[in-house]
Amino acid sequence: MNFFRLRNTAVLLLLMTGVISCSKKDAASPSTRDTTVVEPPVVAFDINSINDTYEDVAPFVYYPKWGPYNVHDPVIRKFGSYYYCYSTDAGFGISVRPGLQIRKSKDLVEWTFVGWVFNQLPSQGSSFIQQKGGTPNNSLWAPSVVKVGNEYRLYYSLSSNVGRLSVIGLATASSPEGPWTEKGLVVTSLNDNAIQTNAIDPSVLVTPSGEHWMYYGSAWDGIYVLKLDPATGLAQNSGDKGKRIANRGFTNGKYNGNIEGAEVVYNASQNKYFLFIAYDWLETKYNTRVMRGDKPDGPFYDFKGADANTDIDHGPMITAPYQFSGHSGWQGVSHCTVFDDGNGQYYMAHQGRPGINKYFMDLHVRKMFWTTEGWPVVSPERYAWENDATVPADSITGSWEQIILGYRVVPGYGNEQVSPDFQVSVPLTISANGTLNNDAASKWVYNAPWLEMRWSNGYTDKVLVQRGRDWEKKTSTLIFTGLNNDGVAIWGKKSKQ
């Protein structure tokens, strides 16, 4: 911060010097004064300037240039004409300063770094942890933001050096950029024998009827839902921990992997609530599962109809580590935020870690679509102002890359899940004669925008075709996304135009 104050002071001194010298010159020969005003050129944003890695701007002194970089556990909401992104204190190769990062954008592609929510760790959360014998981590995690009337409510996570000694606190402001004032602790968790999840990763939903619900939790005992007081934003009943609504499977008594980062959205056209959950280790196998229900506090059900609160892994899985040809791939693609543009278009955003170096954290924003069966799916490529015009049938044929988002259970956490298990693209040929991969028994039918690929092995892929950006090749292309009849996500992009 001192650097920028010094820089501004230097600029001011230069301006003052310029004014003084001009005054002297003008007094001597006013007829030669140059009154031409030269406007600095407006530099158009270049989408190709967004890179997978960003070591050159990672140091803290360059934080105004972070834009889509150093983003982890984002929450994005549209307030006015801007989308605001709030995210975890994280950075590549640096010691982060605490406070929760804030960015904003008008188009979900070009992001401007705004600053931080807090100048230091929130005192209420820190005090609680210290009173319970712990040391607060010097970073805040996974915020959630909601606007209630003219008030912005931000929920933060603060954990500690003691397992499950954590808090979720609330701060409010009259502007999405702050300043923020602490209002209290919403829920806490202790390192004791109580059956409760870890009090981190909040996500707050306001229902059409005006109820306020908070979803939270990481590992320990799954995902919980807690009813909030709409007037205060705190727990409706002080000390209430809520109830569990989601869990995952075990192998030989050990969790199949982490479960955290819940997000719930209400789809008005379906009159259903959708629960998105992050599975597995955040640096590698991180992936996103989705379930749906008729009420905000559950029960939620997966693709196969199983209650999300049963001790099995649930699906569909709609993002997972993936790799198109000629690229190192993307891993850690979860802890999502789901939001809309106010006109019915939904998006999902999350961190993405490039396969070439998993410690870089980039913001990925993807368009979301709903299948004819009512399940959400997301684009295989990041959003890039794509044209929504219908893709004609004669553009479908040709060579594609296809990714089937399969999954391999690796029980454990960071020590066990060392591989991202990339889902790697395979060639796909869509022929004008109606066949797939030159197999006469595998057929395709296209009723725009939905392409149905009926395979001879019994699988049927129903995917939505759209125009998009090939981020790996930095060019335009066609892409598709959808599910097959077993609830497995299918992605593709055309490799030759």
N, C-alpha and C positions, 0 to 999 in steps of 0.2 A: 504494500500500500504506500510506503514511503517513496518508492520509486516513482509512482505516478504523481504524488504531490510535488516531488522535486522536478519531474518533467514539466508539470503544469506551471510551476514557478518560473522555470527557465523560459518557457514559451511566453509567459507574461512579460518577463524582463526584455525579451527580444522585441515583443510588440511595442513596449514602452520606448525602447531605444529607437525603433523605427519611427514612432510618432514624433519623438523629439527631433531626430535628424531631418524628417520631412518638414517639420515646422521651420527649422532654420533655413533649409533650402528654399522653401516656399516664400519666406520673407525676402530672400535675396532676388529670386527670379520667378515670380508667380506665373508668368506667361508660359513657362516651360513645364508646368506641372502636368503629369500624366494622370488622367482620371479614368483610365481604362480599368474595368473590373474583370478580372480573370477568374471564372468559376472553376473549381477543381473538377476534373472529369468524373463522371459517374461510372463506376466499375460494375458491370453487370455480374451477377452471381454466376459462377461456373460450376455446374453440378459435378463436373469431372475433377474439381478440386477436393472433393470428399474422398479420402483415402481409407484403406483398411487399417493402416497403422499411422501413428502421428507422433513419433518420438520427438520431432522437431518442435512441437508446441506443447508437449506434455508437462514441462516444468511449470511450477506455480506462477512464475512471473508472466507467463503467456496465457493466463486464464481467460482474458477477453477473447482469445482465439479458439477456445475449446469447442464452441458450437456443438456439434453432434458427438464430441469425444468426451471420454471419462464419464460416461453415463452408465449407471447401474441402478436397478430397481426403480425405473421411472414411473411416475404417475403423470398423465397428461389430461388436461381439461381445457375446454374452450371457454374463455371469459372475454366477452366482447368480440373484437376482431382478431384477437390473438389466441393461439394455443400456448398454454403454459406447461412447462415440464419441470417437475421437482424430483430430485433424485438423491440417492445415497452418497455419503462422503467417500469418494473413491477416486483414485488417480493412478495412472501408469508410472511406476518408478519413482513416486514421490510420497512424502509424508503429507497426508491430506490435512487441511484445517477443518474443524468441525463446523456444522451449520446448515447442511442440506443445500445443494446447488439448485439454482433457478435459471431456466432458459425460457425464451419465447420465440414464436414463429408465426407467420401469417399463412404459410403454405405447407408446413410439416416437412420441408426439405431444408430450407435455409434457417439455421437457428442462431439466435443472439444470446450470449451469456449475460444474465442480468445481475447475478450476485448470490447472496446467501440468505436463508431465512433467519438464522441466528448468528450472532457474533462470537458465541461461545456455547458450550453445552448448556442446555436448559437447566436452571437451578433446581426446579422441583424434581425432575427425574434423577438428577445427579444426587441430590440429598437423600432420596429414598434408597438408592443403591448403597450409598455410603452408610446409612443407618442400619442396613442389613448386612454390613460387613464386607461389602464388595467395593471394587474400584471401577467406576464407569469407563467404558471404552471411549477413546478420544475421537469418536465418530458417531454420527446419527445415520440410521438406516431407514430405507423403505417407507417414505411418507405417503400419506393419502390426503387429498384436498377436496373439499366440497363447499359450494356457496349456498348459504342459507339467508334469504333476504338480501340485505346489503353487507352481510358478514361472511368473510372467508375463514373457513376452519381448516387448520392443518394439523394432522395427526402424525406424530413422529415415533420412531422406535429408538430406544436407548438400552443397550445390553451392557454386560460387564465381564469381568474376569472369572466370575462364578457361574457355572452352568445353570441356565434357566432363571437367573436373577436379572429380570428385565422389566421395563415399563413401556407403556404406550401413553404418551402425553398429548395434550391439546394446546394449540396456540391459535389466536385469532387476529384478524387484521381487517381493515376497511378497504384494502387494495390487494390484488393478487401478488404484488411485489413488496408488500409490507408497509411499515414495520409491524412486527408480530409481537403479541403479548401472551405470555403463558396464562392458561386458565385452569389447569389442573391435570391430574393423572386419571386416565380412563380405566385402565386395567393394569395389574401388576402380576408377576409370577415369581415364585421363590424356589430356592434349591432345597426342597423338602420332599416329604413323601406324598404330598397331595397329588391327585390325578388332575393334571391340567397341562395344557400346552404352553410353549414359550410365548411370552407376551411381546411379540414383535410382528412386523408385517401387517399393519392395519389396512383395511379397505372399507370405506364407508359408502353406504347406499341410502338414498332417500327414495322411498316408494311413492307411487302416484297418490296414495292416500295420506302421505305425510309422515309415515313411520321412518325412523332412523335406525339402521342396523350397521354394526361393525363386524367384519370378518377378520380373523387374525390367527396366527399360530405358525410354528415351525417345528417339525419333528415331534419328539416327546409324546404328544397325544393328539396329533392331527390338527384339523382346522376347526375353529370354534366360531360361533356367531353370538353376538352380545347386543341386546337392545339398548339404544341410547335415548336420552331425554332430548327431544327436539329443541327445547328452549335453551339448554345449556351445552349440548354436544357431549356431555359426560354420560357415564352409565346411568340408566334409568333408576337402577337400584344400586346404591353404593356397596362396593365389595363384591358385586356379582361378577362371575367369570364367564357366564354364558354357557352354552352347551356345544358338544361336538356334533358336527354335521358331515365330516369327511375324514376318511382314513385310507391307508393303502395296505398292500399285502406284506406278508412276512415269508422268509425262507429260513427254515431251521431256527425259528424264534427270533430272527433278526430282520429289522425293517429292510424292505427291498431297496430302500433309498430314501432320501429326504422328501418331505411333503411340506410346502410352504407357499407364501406369496399369493394368497387367494385374492381374486377379484370377482365381483358379482355385478352384472348389468341386467337391466330389465328391458325386454324386447316387447314394445307395446303391440306390435302387429300380431305377435303370437300369444301375448298375455302370459309370458313365461319369464322366469328368472334363470340366468345362466351363470354357473359357477366355474371359473377358470382357476386351475391350480398348477403350481410349478412342482415338478418331480425331479429328484436326483441332485447330483452335485453341481453347484453353480458354475464351475469353471469348465466342466466337461459335458456330462450327459444331460444337463438341464433341458427339460422338455415340458410342454404345456398340455394338460388334460382339461376336458370340459365336460360338465354335467348340467342337467337342467331340472327345474322343478316349478311347481305352481305357486309356491309361497316363498317369501324372502328368507325365512328361517328353516327351509327344507320341509320334507326330505327332497334331496336332489338325486337324480337317476342317471346312470351312464348309458352308453349306446346299446348295451345288451339288456338294459332294464334293471340292473342291480343298483341298490341303494348305495350312494356314495359313502355312507358311514359304515359299510361292511369292510372287513379286513382283507380286501383284494385290491389289485391294481385296476384302475378304471380308465375308460376311454370314451370318446376318441382322443387320440394324441394329435394335435394339430400343428405344433411346431416341434422340431427336434434337430440335433446337429445334422447338417447336410453339406454336400459337396458336389457342385457342378464341375464339369471337366475344365481343366486348365486353371483351377483355383485351389487355394489351400483349404477352403471350406469355412463354415461358421459353426461354432459350438457355444454352449452356454446360453442358448436362445430361449430364455424363459424369464419368469417373474414379470408377467405381462401387465400392461394397463390397457383397458378397452374403453373406447370413447366414440362419440359421433360428432359430426360437423354441424348438427342442428337441422340438417335437411335429410336425415335418414341414412347417410353413409357412415358405416362403422369402420373403425380402424383398430388395429392392435399394435402396440409398441413394446419393445423389450430391449435388453442388452444383446449384443452379439460380439463374440470373441473370435478373431480370425485364427484359423488353424495354424498359420505361420508363427503366431505368438499369442497364447491364450490370455496374456495379461493386459492386452489392449481391450478397451470396452467401448463399443460404438453403439449409438442409438439407431435401432432399426424400427421403422414405421411401415406397416403393411396394411393394405386394404383388406377389409373383412367382408365376406359374403355369407349368405344363408342358403343352404341346400334346399331342395324341394321338400325334404323331410324335416326341415327346421333346425339343422345343426350348423353352427358357425364353422367356416373354413377361412384360411388366410392365404394371401398371395405368396408364391414362392420367391418373389423378388420384392425389394423395398419400394415404397411409393416414390414416384417421380413425376408427378403431374400428368399421369397417363391419360390418354384419350379414351373416353368411355364409349365411343362409337362401336356398334356391333361388328364383330369380325365376320366377314363373308365366308361362305363355305369353301370357296376355291382357294382361300388362304390357309386352310387347315392342313391340306396335304403337304407332305414333305418330311424332312428329317427333324426329329425332336430329341431332347434329353428328358428322361423320365426318372423321378425319384419316388420310391415307395417308402413311406415313413414307417419302417419296421422297428422292432424293439427287442433288445436282449436284456433280461434281468441280470443285474450285477448287484447283489445285496451289499449295503454299506454306504460309506460316505466318501470323503476326499481320498482317503488312503486306499480304498478299494476301487473307486470309479476313476481310475487314472486315464482311461481312454474315452474320447468323446463318442466312440461308436458312430462315426459318420455314416449317414445314409447316402450312398454314392449313386450318382446318376448312371443310367444305362441308356443305350440308344433305343429310340422308338421311331418306327416308320409308319406314317399314316398315308396309305396309298389312295389314289383317286378311284380305284376299283372297289373301294369299300372295305379293304382288308387291313389288318394290323400286322406289322412285321412279316409281311409276305406269307402269313398263315391263312389259308382259305377258310379255316374254321373260326377265325377271330375277326369280328366285324365291328364297324363303327357307324354311328348315326349321329348327325348333328342337327339339333333344333336350337338355333342361337338363343342365348349364349351357352347352352348346355351341350356338351359332347359326351356321348355314351359309348364307352369302349367295352364290348362284350367278348371276353377272352374264352378260348376253348377249354381252359382249365376250370371254368365255372365262376370266375370272378367277373364282376361288372363294375367298371369305374364310371362314376358320373361326375364330370368335372366342368367347371365354368371357364370358358375361354375369354381372355381379355387381351388388350394391348398393354405392354409394359416395357420396362427398361431392363436390359441385360446388364446388371451391375458388374458381372465378371468381365464382359467384353466392352462395356461402356458404349452400348448402342441400343437401338430400339429393337423389340422383338415381340413375339406372341407368347403368352404364358397361360397355364391353366392350373386350377386347384379344385379339389373335391374329395370325396370319400368313395371307397368301394363298398360293396354289399356286406363286407365284414367290419365296416367302421374304420378302415385304415386310410389315412390321408394319402392322396396321390397328387404329386406336383409335376409340372413339366414346363419346359421352355423350348421354343423352336430354335434349332441350332443353325438352320440355313434359311434365309429369307428368299 
